[in-house]
């Protein structure tokens, strides 16, 4: 079974959204195991926004459905 990089990223960011510490483990800006090197609250919020955006960006895309004539018109 072949694993696609997009799927791996989607799974990683999905987990990071639920557990921000996972993202801190992969971050180059902090030493997660030393309290003095932890990021500020603002930086953590920025990371959370980034992860949320990536989750949405990497979400599986639904194929577009062909539109039906008259769809959405009220009788």
Secondary structure, DSSP 8 states (H G I E B T S, - for coil): ----HHHHHHHHHHHHHH-HHHHHHT-SS--TT-GGG---HHHHHHHHHHHHHHHHHTS---------TTTT---
